[in-house]
């Protein structure tokens, strides 16, 4: 799995219906209106997310590796 910056998952979850609730520091906080889940995506300049962080975000947002391509 290739790591990506925090900006790419933000775009994908917005397309999937997640709503940006607020930005606190460098973390974008999203909420899913259907399941009321909260997702916090760190966006630190253009730095890549660590693999473990990315996998955890993908699990909560129900994304696959193909979605990130």
PDB file with one MODEL, atoms N, CA, C and O in Angstrom:
MODEL        1
ATOM      1  N   UNK A   1       0.846  -1.175   0.000  1.00  0.00           N
ATOM      2  CA  UNK A   1       0.000   0.000   0.000  1.00  0.00           C
ATOM      3  C   UNK A   1       0.889   1.235   0.000  1.00  0.00           C
ATOM      4  O   UNK A   1       1.834   1.336   0.783  1.00  0.00           O
ATOM      5  N   UNK A   2       0.579   2.161  -0.876  1.00  0.00           N
ATOM      6  CA  UNK A   2       1.332   3.396  -0.978  1.00  0.00           C
ATOM      7  C   UNK A   2       0.690   4.455  -0.090  1.00  0.00           C
ATOM      8  O   UNK A   2      -0.533   4.601  -0.077  1.00  0.00           O
ATOM      9  N   UNK A   3       1.501   5.183   0.640  1.00  0.00           N
ATOM     10  CA  UNK A   3       0.982   6.221   1.508  1.00  0.00           C
ATOM     11  C   UNK A   3       0.640   7.466   0.696  1.00  0.00           C
ATOM     12  O   UNK A   3       1.266   7.736  -0.329  1.00  0.00           O
ATOM     13  N   UNK A   4      -0.347   8.216   1.154  1.00  0.00           N
ATOM     14  CA  UNK A   4      -0.788   9.430   0.470  1.00  0.00           C
ATOM     15  C   UNK A   4      -0.852  10.565   1.487  1.00  0.00           C
ATOM     16  O   UNK A   4      -0.844  10.327   2.695  1.00  0.00           O
ATOM     17  N   UNK A   5      -0.915  11.801   0.992  1.00  0.00           N
ATOM     18  CA  UNK A   5      -1.052  12.941   1.902  1.00  0.00           C
ATOM     19  C   UNK A   5      -2.485  12.985   2.430  1.00  0.00           C
ATOM     20  O   UNK A   5      -3.365  12.310   1.897  1.00  0.00           O
ATOM     21  N   UNK A   6      -2.717  13.767   3.462  1.00  0.00           N
ATOM     22  CA  UNK A   6      -4.040  13.848   4.074  1.00  0.00           C
ATOM     23  C   UNK A   6      -5.076  14.508   3.191  1.00  0.00           C
ATOM     24  O   UNK A   6      -6.274  14.336   3.417  1.00  0.00           O
ATOM     25  N   UNK A   7      -4.647  15.258   2.191  1.00  0.00           N
ATOM     26  CA  UNK A   7      -5.595  15.955   1.317  1.00  0.00           C
ATOM     27  C   UNK A   7      -6.406  14.992   0.460  1.00  0.00           C
ATOM     28  O   UNK A   7      -7.587  15.230   0.205  1.00  0.00           O
ATOM     29  N   UNK A   8      -5.782  13.908   0.014  1.00  0.00           N
ATOM     30  CA  UNK A   8      -6.472  12.965  -0.866  1.00  0.00           C
ATOM     31  C   UNK A   8      -7.630  12.254  -0.164  1.00  0.00           C
ATOM     32  O   UNK A   8      -8.718  12.191  -0.737  1.00  0.00           O
ATOM     33  N   UNK A   9      -7.454  11.715   1.048  1.00  0.00           N
ATOM     34  CA  UNK A   9      -8.615  11.101   1.715  1.00  0.00           C
ATOM     35  C   UNK A   9      -9.719  12.120   2.005  1.00  0.00           C
ATOM     36  O   UNK A   9     -10.895  11.755   2.021  1.00  0.00           O
ATOM     37  N   UNK A  10      -9.367  13.385   2.234  1.00  0.00           N
ATOM     38  CA  UNK A  10     -10.383  14.418   2.459  1.00  0.00           C
ATOM     39  C   UNK A  10     -11.280  14.552   1.237  1.00  0.00           C
ATOM     40  O   UNK A  10     -12.502  14.625   1.368  1.00  0.00           O
ATOM     41  N   UNK A  11     -10.686  14.584   0.057  1.00  0.00           N
ATOM     42  CA  UNK A  11     -11.471  14.705  -1.170  1.00  0.00           C
ATOM     43  C   UNK A  11     -12.380  13.492  -1.362  1.00  0.00           C
ATOM     44  O   UNK A  11     -13.536  13.629  -1.763  1.00  0.00           O
ATOM     45  N   UNK A  12     -11.849  12.311  -1.074  1.00  0.00           N
ATOM     46  CA  UNK A  12     -12.608  11.077  -1.294  1.00  0.00           C
ATOM     47  C   UNK A  12     -13.799  10.979  -0.345  1.00  0.00           C
ATOM     48  O   UNK A  12     -14.901  10.638  -0.773  1.00  0.00           O
ATOM     49  N   UNK A  13     -13.590  11.277   0.946  1.00  0.00           N
ATOM     50  CA  UNK A  13     -14.709  11.160   1.886  1.00  0.00           C
ATOM     51  C   UNK A  13     -15.780  12.220   1.614  1.00  0.00           C
ATOM     52  O   UNK A  13     -16.963  11.980   1.853  1.00  0.00           O
ATOM     53  N   UNK A  14     -15.371  13.387   1.118  1.00  0.00           N
ATOM     54  CA  UNK A  14     -16.360  14.407   0.748  1.00  0.00           C
ATOM     55  C   UNK A  14     -17.220  13.927  -0.415  1.00  0.00           C
ATOM     56  O   UNK A  14     -18.422  14.187  -0.449  1.00  0.00           O
ATOM     57  N   UNK A  15     -16.602  13.224  -1.373  1.00  0.00           N
ATOM     58  CA  UNK A  15     -17.354  12.674  -2.496  1.00  0.00           C
ATOM     59  C   UNK A  15     -18.307  11.579  -2.043  1.00  0.00           C
ATOM     60  O   UNK A  15     -19.343  11.354  -2.669  1.00  0.00           O
ATOM     61  N   UNK A  16     -17.959  10.897  -0.954  1.00  0.00           N
ATOM     62  CA  UNK A  16     -18.785   9.801  -0.436  1.00  0.00           C
ATOM     63  C   UNK A  16     -19.892  10.273   0.498  1.00  0.00           C
ATOM     64  O   UNK A  16     -20.634   9.455   1.041  1.00  0.00           O
ATOM     65  N   UNK A  17     -20.010  11.594   0.691  1.00  0.00           N
ATOM     66  CA  UNK A  17     -21.114  12.108   1.494  1.00  0.00           C
ATOM     67  C   UNK A  17     -20.756  12.563   2.891  1.00  0.00           C
ATOM     68  O   UNK A  17     -21.633  13.029   3.619  1.00  0.00           O
ATOM     69  N   UNK A  18     -19.501  12.446   3.294  1.00  0.00           N
ATOM     70  CA  UNK A  18     -19.086  12.931   4.604  1.00  0.00           C
ATOM     71  C   UNK A  18     -19.090  14.455   4.574  1.00  0.00           C
ATOM     72  O   UNK A  18     -18.782  15.055   3.544  1.00  0.00           O
ATOM     73  N   UNK A  19     -19.434  15.082   5.688  1.00  0.00           N
ATOM     74  CA  UNK A  19     -19.536  16.535   5.764  1.00  0.00           C
ATOM     75  C   UNK A  19     -18.453  17.068   6.691  1.00  0.00           C
ATOM     76  O   UNK A  19     -18.281  16.587   7.811  1.00  0.00           O
ATOM     77  N   UNK A  20     -17.729  18.069   6.206  1.00  0.00           N
ATOM     78  CA  UNK A  20     -16.687  18.709   7.017  1.00  0.00           C
ATOM     79  C   UNK A  20     -17.369  19.534   8.098  1.00  0.00           C
ATOM     80  O   UNK A  20     -18.070  20.502   7.803  1.00  0.00           O
ATOM     81  N   UNK A  21     -17.159  19.145   9.356  1.00  0.00           N
ATOM     82  CA  UNK A  21     -17.769  19.844  10.480  1.00  0.00           C
ATOM     83  C   UNK A  21     -16.922  21.026  10.940  1.00  0.00           C
ATOM     84  O   UNK A  21     -17.439  22.115  11.190  1.00  0.00           O
ATOM     85  N   UNK A  22     -15.610  20.795  11.050  1.00  0.00           N
ATOM     86  CA  UNK A  22     -14.716  21.850  11.512  1.00  0.00           C
ATOM     87  C   UNK A  22     -13.279  21.472  11.205  1.00  0.00           C
ATOM     88  O   UNK A  22     -12.969  20.324  10.888  1.00  0.00           O
ATOM     89  N   UNK A  23     -12.415  22.464  11.307  1.00  0.00           N
ATOM     90  CA  UNK A  23     -10.980  22.252  11.186  1.00  0.00           C
ATOM     91  C   UNK A  23     -10.357  22.778  12.466  1.00  0.00           C
ATOM     92  O   UNK A  23     -10.506  23.954  12.798  1.00  0.00           O
ATOM     93  N   UNK A  24      -9.666  21.916  13.178  1.00  0.00           N
ATOM     94  CA  UNK A  24      -9.011  22.318  14.417  1.00  0.00           C
ATOM     95  C   UNK A  24      -7.525  22.059  14.257  1.00  0.00           C
ATOM     96  O   UNK A  24      -7.072  20.915  14.281  1.00  0.00           O
ATOM     97  N   UNK A  25      -6.783  23.126  14.094  1.00  0.00           N
ATOM     98  CA  UNK A  25      -5.353  22.980  13.844  1.00  0.00           C
ATOM     99  C   UNK A  25      -5.151  22.395  12.468  1.00  0.00           C
ATOM    100  O   UNK A  25      -5.585  22.973  11.471  1.00  0.00           O
ATOM    101  N   UNK A  26      -4.497  21.253  12.405  1.00  0.00           N
ATOM    102  CA  UNK A  26      -4.251  20.615  11.108  1.00  0.00           C
ATOM    103  C   UNK A  26      -5.117  19.375  10.912  1.00  0.00           C
ATOM    104  O   UNK A  26      -4.842  18.556  10.034  1.00  0.00           O
ATOM    105  N   UNK A  27      -6.158  19.234  11.722  1.00  0.00           N
ATOM    106  CA  UNK A  27      -7.036  18.070  11.614  1.00  0.00           C
ATOM    107  C   UNK A  27      -8.397  18.494  11.077  1.00  0.00           C
ATOM    108  O   UNK A  27      -9.028  19.413  11.600  1.00  0.00           O
ATOM    109  N   UNK A  28      -8.835  17.818  10.034  1.00  0.00           N
ATOM    110  CA  UNK A  28     -10.147  18.058   9.444  1.00  0.00           C
ATOM    111  C   UNK A  28     -11.105  17.035  10.034  1.00  0.00           C
ATOM    112  O   UNK A  28     -10.882  15.830   9.920  1.00  0.00           O
ATOM    113  N   UNK A  29     -12.167  17.513  10.661  1.00  0.00           N
ATOM    114  CA  UNK A  29     -13.117  16.648  11.344  1.00  0.00           C
ATOM    115  C   UNK A  29     -14.350  16.497  10.454  1.00  0.00           C
ATOM    116  O   UNK A  29     -15.026  17.479  10.148  1.00  0.00           O
ATOM    117  N   UNK A  30     -14.639  15.266  10.043  1.00  0.00           N
ATOM    118  CA  UNK A  30     -15.778  14.955   9.179  1.00  0.00           C
ATOM    119  C   UNK A  30     -16.809  14.150   9.952  1.00  0.00           C
ATOM    120  O   UNK A  30     -16.477  13.425  10.890  1.00  0.00           O
ATOM    121  N   UNK A  31     -18.074  14.291   9.541  1.00  0.00           N
ATOM    122  CA  UNK A  31     -19.156  13.499  10.120  1.00  0.00           C
ATOM    123  C   UNK A  31     -19.959  12.871   8.997  1.00  0.00           C
ATOM    124  O   UNK A  31     -20.240  13.510   7.984  1.00  0.00           O
ATOM    125  N   UNK A  32     -20.321  11.619   9.188  1.00  0.00           N
ATOM    126  CA  UNK A  32     -21.172  10.916   8.236  1.00  0.00           C
ATOM    127  C   UNK A  32     -22.618  11.108   8.683  1.00  0.00           C
ATOM    128  O   UNK A  32     -22.998  10.622   9.748  1.00  0.00           O
ATOM    129  N   UNK A  33     -23.433  11.808   7.889  1.00  0.00           N
ATOM    130  CA  UNK A  33     -24.811  12.084   8.318  1.00  0.00           C
ATOM    131  C   UNK A  33     -25.672  10.838   8.460  1.00  0.00           C
ATOM    132  O   UNK A  33     -26.639  10.849   9.222  1.00  0.00           O
ATOM    133  N   UNK A  34     -25.350   9.772   7.753  1.00  0.00           N
ATOM    134  CA  UNK A  34     -26.156   8.551   7.825  1.00  0.00           C
ATOM    135  C   UNK A  34     -25.887   7.769   9.104  1.00  0.00           C
ATOM    136  O   UNK A  34     -26.827   7.351   9.781  1.00  0.00           O
ATOM    137  N   UNK A  35     -24.619   7.567   9.443  1.00  0.00           N
ATOM    138  CA  UNK A  35     -24.282   6.748  10.599  1.00  0.00           C
ATOM    139  C   UNK A  35     -23.796   7.564  11.781  1.00  0.00           C
ATOM    140  O   UNK A  35     -23.527   7.006  12.844  1.00  0.00           O
ATOM    141  N   UNK A  36     -23.678   8.873  11.617  1.00  0.00           N
ATOM    142  CA  UNK A  36     -23.216   9.789  12.660  1.00  0.00           C
ATOM    143  C   UNK A  36     -21.843   9.421  13.201  1.00  0.00           C
ATOM    144  O   UNK A  36     -21.551   9.659  14.373  1.00  0.00           O
ATOM    145  N   UNK A  37     -20.996   8.840  12.352  1.00  0.00           N
ATOM    146  CA  UNK A  37     -19.620   8.555  12.726  1.00  0.00           C
ATOM    147  C   UNK A  37     -18.782   9.812  12.549  1.00  0.00           C
ATOM    148  O   UNK A  37     -19.090  10.671  11.722  1.00  0.00           O
ATOM    149  N   UNK A  38     -17.723   9.906  13.336  1.00  0.00           N
ATOM    150  CA  UNK A  38     -16.792  11.024  13.256  1.00  0.00           C
ATOM    151  C   UNK A  38     -15.472  10.500  12.704  1.00  0.00           C
ATOM    152  O   UNK A  38     -15.033   9.404  13.053  1.00  0.00           O
ATOM    153  N   UNK A  39     -14.843  11.295  11.834  1.00  0.00           N
ATOM    154  CA  UNK A  39     -13.567  10.922  11.226  1.00  0.00           C
ATOM    155  C   UNK A  39     -12.639  12.131  11.283  1.00  0.00           C
ATOM    156  O   UNK A  39     -12.986  13.206  10.794  1.00  0.00           O
ATOM    157  N   UNK A  40     -11.479  11.960  11.870  1.00  0.00           N
ATOM    158  CA  UNK A  40     -10.506  13.041  11.969  1.00  0.00           C
ATOM    159  C   UNK A  40      -9.319  12.716  11.065  1.00  0.00           C
ATOM    160  O   UNK A  40      -8.620  11.725  11.271  1.00  0.00           O
ATOM    161  N   UNK A  41      -9.104  13.571  10.059  1.00  0.00           N
ATOM    162  CA  UNK A  41      -8.024  13.344   9.097  1.00  0.00           C
ATOM    163  C   UNK A  41      -6.939  14.389   9.305  1.00  0.00           C
ATOM    164  O   UNK A  41      -7.204  15.581   9.155  1.00  0.00           O
ATOM    165  N   UNK A  42      -5.714  13.970   9.651  1.00  0.00           N
ATOM    166  CA  UNK A  42      -4.626  14.940   9.804  1.00  0.00           C
ATOM    167  C   UNK A  42      -4.111  15.397   8.442  1.00  0.00           C
ATOM    168  O   UNK A  42      -3.797  14.577   7.579  1.00  0.00           O
ATOM    169  N   UNK A  43      -4.028  16.701   8.263  1.00  0.00           N
ATOM    170  CA  UNK A  43      -3.516  17.271   7.016  1.00  0.00           C
ATOM    171  C   UNK A  43      -2.324  18.147   7.394  1.00  0.00           C
ATOM    172  O   UNK A  43      -2.482  19.335   7.673  1.00  0.00           O
ATOM    173  N   UNK A  44      -1.146  17.559   7.402  1.00  0.00           N
ATOM    174  CA  UNK A  44       0.083  18.259   7.768  1.00  0.00           C
ATOM    175  C   UNK A  44       0.849  18.610   6.498  1.00  0.00           C
ATOM    176  O   UNK A  44       1.604  17.799   5.963  1.00  0.00           O
ATOM    177  N   UNK A  45       0.637  19.830   6.032  1.00  0.00           N
ATOM    178  CA  UNK A  45       1.249  20.302   4.789  1.00  0.00           C
ATOM    179  C   UNK A  45       1.055  19.254   3.706  1.00  0.00           C
ATOM    180  O   UNK A  45      -0.079  18.834   3.471  1.00  0.00           O
ATOM    181  N   UNK A  46       2.099  18.821   3.048  1.00  0.00           N
ATOM    182  CA  UNK A  46       1.980  17.777   2.027  1.00  0.00           C
ATOM    183  C   UNK A  46       2.642  16.486   2.473  1.00  0.00           C
ATOM    184  O   UNK A  46       3.021  15.663   1.639  1.00  0.00           O
ATOM    185  N   UNK A  47       2.786  16.299   3.775  1.00  0.00           N
ATOM    186  CA  UNK A  47       3.417  15.081   4.275  1.00  0.00           C
ATOM    187  C   UNK A  47       2.474  13.892   4.115  1.00  0.00           C
ATOM    188  O   UNK A  47       1.260  14.017   4.275  1.00  0.00           O
ATOM    189  N   UNK A  48       3.054  12.743   3.799  1.00  0.00           N
ATOM    190  CA  UNK A  48       2.265  11.520   3.669  1.00  0.00           C
ATOM    191  C   UNK A  48       1.824  11.035   5.036  1.00  0.00           C
ATOM    192  O   UNK A  48       2.529  11.205   6.031  1.00  0.00           O
ATOM    193  N   UNK A  49       0.644  10.426   5.069  1.00  0.00           N
ATOM    194  CA  UNK A  49       0.151   9.809   6.293  1.00  0.00           C
ATOM    195  C   UNK A  49       0.915   8.516   6.546  1.00  0.00           C
ATOM    196  O   UNK A  49       1.340   7.846   5.604  1.00  0.00           O
ATOM    197  N   UNK A  50       1.085   8.171   7.799  1.00  0.00           N
ATOM    198  CA  UNK A  50       1.698   6.888   8.119  1.00  0.00           C
ATOM    199  C   UNK A  50       0.724   5.792   7.729  1.00  0.00           C
ATOM    200  O   UNK A  50      -0.490   5.991   7.749  1.00  0.00           O
ATOM    201  N   UNK A  51       1.259   4.643   7.378  1.00  0.00           N
ATOM    202  CA  UNK A  51       0.449   3.527   6.876  1.00  0.00           C
ATOM    203  C   UNK A  51      -0.621   3.113   7.887  1.00  0.00           C
ATOM    204  O   UNK A  51      -1.770   2.885   7.507  1.00  0.00           O
ATOM    205  N   UNK A  52      -0.262   3.013   9.159  1.00  0.00           N
ATOM    206  CA  UNK A  52      -1.232   2.615  10.182  1.00  0.00           C
ATOM    207  C   UNK A  52      -2.368   3.614  10.316  1.00  0.00           C
ATOM    208  O   UNK A  52      -3.526   3.225  10.472  1.00  0.00           O
ATOM    209  N   UNK A  53      -2.044   4.897  10.257  1.00  0.00           N
ATOM    210  CA  UNK A  53      -3.062   5.945  10.325  1.00  0.00           C
ATOM    211  C   UNK A  53      -3.979   5.867   9.116  1.00  0.00           C
ATOM    212  O   UNK A  53      -5.200   5.965   9.244  1.00  0.00           O
ATOM    213  N   UNK A  54      -3.389   5.692   7.947  1.00  0.00           N
ATOM    214  CA  UNK A  54      -4.163   5.595   6.716  1.00  0.00           C
ATOM    215  C   UNK A  54      -5.103   4.392   6.746  1.00  0.00           C
ATOM    216  O   UNK A  54      -6.263   4.508   6.352  1.00  0.00           O
ATOM    217  N   UNK A  55      -4.620   3.243   7.207  1.00  0.00           N
ATOM    218  CA  UNK A  55      -5.464   2.042   7.271  1.00  0.00           C
ATOM    219  C   UNK A  55      -6.620   2.233   8.249  1.00  0.00           C
ATOM    220  O   UNK A  55      -7.735   1.780   7.989  1.00  0.00           O
ATOM    221  N   UNK A  56      -6.358   2.901   9.371  1.00  0.00           N
ATOM    222  CA  UNK A  56      -7.420   3.145  10.347  1.00  0.00           C
ATOM    223  C   UNK A  56      -8.482   4.075   9.772  1.00  0.00           C
ATOM    224  O   UNK A  56      -9.676   3.854   9.976  1.00  0.00           O
ATOM    225  N   UNK A  57      -8.055   5.115   9.053  1.00  0.00           N
ATOM    226  CA  UNK A  57      -8.999   6.032   8.418  1.00  0.00           C
ATOM    227  C   UNK A  57      -9.837   5.304   7.366  1.00  0.00           C
ATOM    228  O   UNK A  57     -11.045   5.520   7.263  1.00  0.00           O
ATOM    229  N   UNK A  58      -9.183   4.439   6.586  1.00  0.00           N
ATOM    230  CA  UNK A  58      -9.881   3.694   5.544  1.00  0.00           C
ATOM    231  C   UNK A  58     -10.914   2.752   6.149  1.00  0.00           C
ATOM    232  O   UNK A  58     -11.988   2.557   5.579  1.00  0.00           O
ATOM    233  N   UNK A  59     -10.598   2.174   7.285  1.00  0.00           N
ATOM    234  CA  UNK A  59     -11.520   1.240   7.935  1.00  0.00           C
ATOM    235  C   UNK A  59     -12.780   1.963   8.411  1.00  0.00           C
ATOM    236  O   UNK A  59     -13.892   1.473   8.215  1.00  0.00           O
ATOM    237  N   UNK A  60     -12.605   3.126   9.034  1.00  0.00           N
ATOM    238  CA  UNK A  60     -13.752   3.886   9.526  1.00  0.00           C
ATOM    239  C   UNK A  60     -14.595   4.410   8.372  1.00  0.00           C
ATOM    240  O   UNK A  60     -15.824   4.361   8.423  1.00  0.00           O
ATOM    241  N   UNK A  61     -13.931   4.916   7.322  1.00  0.00           N
ATOM    242  CA  UNK A  61     -14.641   5.499   6.180  1.00  0.00           C
ATOM    243  C   UNK A  61     -15.095   4.444   5.179  1.00  0.00           C
ATOM    244  O   UNK A  61     -15.758   4.769   4.194  1.00  0.00           O
ATOM    245  N   UNK A  62     -14.745   3.183   5.421  1.00  0.00           N
ATOM    246  CA  UNK A  62     -15.094   2.065   4.545  1.00  0.00           C
ATOM    247  C   UNK A  62     -14.578   2.292   3.135  1.00  0.00           C
ATOM    248  O   UNK A  62     -15.328   2.192   2.164  1.00  0.00           O
ATOM    249  N   UNK A  63     -13.286   2.599   3.030  1.00  0.00           N
ATOM    250  CA  UNK A  63     -12.624   2.802   1.750  1.00  0.00           C
ATOM    251  C   UNK A  63     -11.725   1.615   1.450  1.00  0.00           C
ATOM    252  O   UNK A  63     -11.274   0.921   2.361  1.00  0.00           O
ATOM    253  N   UNK A  64     -11.467   1.386   0.174  1.00  0.00           N
ATOM    254  CA  UNK A  64     -10.544   0.341  -0.236  1.00  0.00           C
ATOM    255  C   UNK A  64      -9.313   0.985  -0.852  1.00  0.00           C
ATOM    256  O   UNK A  64      -9.278   2.197  -1.063  1.00  0.00           O
ATOM    257  N   UNK A  65      -8.310   0.175  -1.141  1.00  0.00           N
ATOM    258  CA  UNK A  65      -7.085   0.706  -1.756  1.00  0.00           C
ATOM    259  C   UNK A  65      -7.366   1.277  -3.129  1.00  0.00           C
ATOM    260  O   UNK A  65      -6.715   2.239  -3.538  1.00  0.00           O
ATOM    261  N   UNK A  66      -8.326   0.708  -3.858  1.00  0.00           N
ATOM    262  CA  UNK A  66      -8.652   1.206  -5.196  1.00  0.00           C
ATOM    263  C   UNK A  66      -9.246   2.621  -5.130  1.00  0.00           C
ATOM    264  O   UNK A  66      -9.094   3.408  -6.065  1.00  0.00           O
ATOM    265  N   UNK A  67      -9.917   2.933  -4.026  1.00  0.00           N
ATOM    266  CA  UNK A  67     -10.503   4.267  -3.882  1.00  0.00           C
ATOM    267  C   UNK A  67      -9.437   5.348  -3.812  1.00  0.00           C
ATOM    268  O   UNK A  67      -9.681   6.490  -4.200  1.00  0.00           O
ATOM    269  N   UNK A  68      -8.253   4.991  -3.319  1.00  0.00           N
ATOM    270  CA  UNK A  68      -7.180   5.969  -3.178  1.00  0.00           C
ATOM    271  C   UNK A  68      -6.401   6.207  -4.458  1.00  0.00           C
ATOM    272  O   UNK A  68      -5.599   7.138  -4.529  1.00  0.00           O
ATOM    273  N   UNK A  69      -6.621   5.386  -5.461  1.00  0.00           N
ATOM    274  CA  UNK A  69      -5.862   5.544  -6.708  1.00  0.00           C
ATOM    275  C   UNK A  69      -6.440   6.588  -7.598  1.00  0.00           C
ATOM    276  O   UNK A  69      -5.912   6.835  -8.683  1.00  0.00           O
TER     277      UNK A  69
ENDMDL
END
